Amino acid sequence: MQQACYSLILCKLFISGILQNNLFSSTIKSHRITNLQNRRITMGNFNAPFRFDYVGSFLRPVHLKQARADFEAGQITKAELESIENEAITNLIKKQKAAGYPVITDGEFRRSYWHLDFMWAFDGVGHSKTETGLPFHGEAAMIDDTYVTGKISYKKNHSFVEHFKFVKALEDENTVAKLTIPAPAQFLEQMIMPFAWSNTKKFYDTQEEVAKDIAEGYREFIKEVYAAGCRNLQLDDCSWGMVVDPAACKLFGVTPKGLEKIKEQLLEINNSALEGKPEDLIVNTHVCRGNFHSTYASSGAYDSVAATLFAKENVNAYYLEFDDERSGGFEPLKYVEGDKKVVLGLVTTKSPKLEDAQAVIDRIHEAAKYVPLDRLYLSPQCGFASCEIGNKLTEEEQWAKLALVKEIAEKVWG
């Protein structure tokens, strides 16, 4: 009888312990969920942009560039290249997290040439080795010529979807994955500029038909990458950077009136591509003037496109270059409508020299005259390596730039 009572007591203690442990675990779990929810509210629902942010690309490790060269030479297999890419991307994301950034990307480590890799995965688009390259300030970018080979259409299972899935799997409670792709306008521009139109019109009667097919292809891609878990999509767009250049009419082969039509075309295709997108898919855009080996392709302030781009493009935020005089002043930001956000690219990736923190802070407050401070954010003006040939700084200098961005943002916004 005494032994039975003793066993009953032990049983009650055991059950009580389980209940207490379960209660403790539930409390801890609830606390973690609450903390995460609070953090996501603080970070702006955990969607880009963030107070300290970056555009997307990072300097490629030497061994990664060598691996791609070996693959092209037939010295390693595709599987071996992918294994090396996976390891490099995993290491990069570890560094992004260690730097305290809430957004992660693959650094565009699987890409060779900017936006062109994305286009090549569409039906009706071809490419080949260039003889002339693309002209940048003082240097030509010897990237593949890219052109129309038939009617443009989306090819299911785009490689960028699989690329995103790899990054998505490395998210944690403090980070969210972002995918960067060329803007539809960038795709269109590639096929209708004077150097390309003579070929494109073999397959299309009008530029409007080209735009229609590209926009439809983007809508299909967005469906696919959304299903893969993407909720932060960034459209990188050099087309506006070309339009603002003083030589824009010559570049596009049009009159000033014709250039106005080009602006409307760019706006229309970008908005058309986003029609019907899921409400919880955040789409931001990065406006660029070219970024190759610390050089640039175009110059010009935002004034001539602000009323179109800032007021009418259906995006959540603009990542804008403001790192030197080529980008002009902040006054065009007055056209940014509604609750749209602006990411000020005040720290340059084209030079290793660190900016003066107070000077950057002063410029942020200057921009706040046109867009409220609570809708402003900070980042470098562009990526560190928009293609395999990165800008002229070291990996250590790259991370020092990002540390500076974070330091300044915390001083300004807390």
Summary of the structure (lengths in Angstrom):
residues: 414
radius of gyration: 24.4
end to end distance: 67.1
largest distance: 104.6
contacts: 1328
relative contact order: 0.12
helix: 49%
strand: 15%
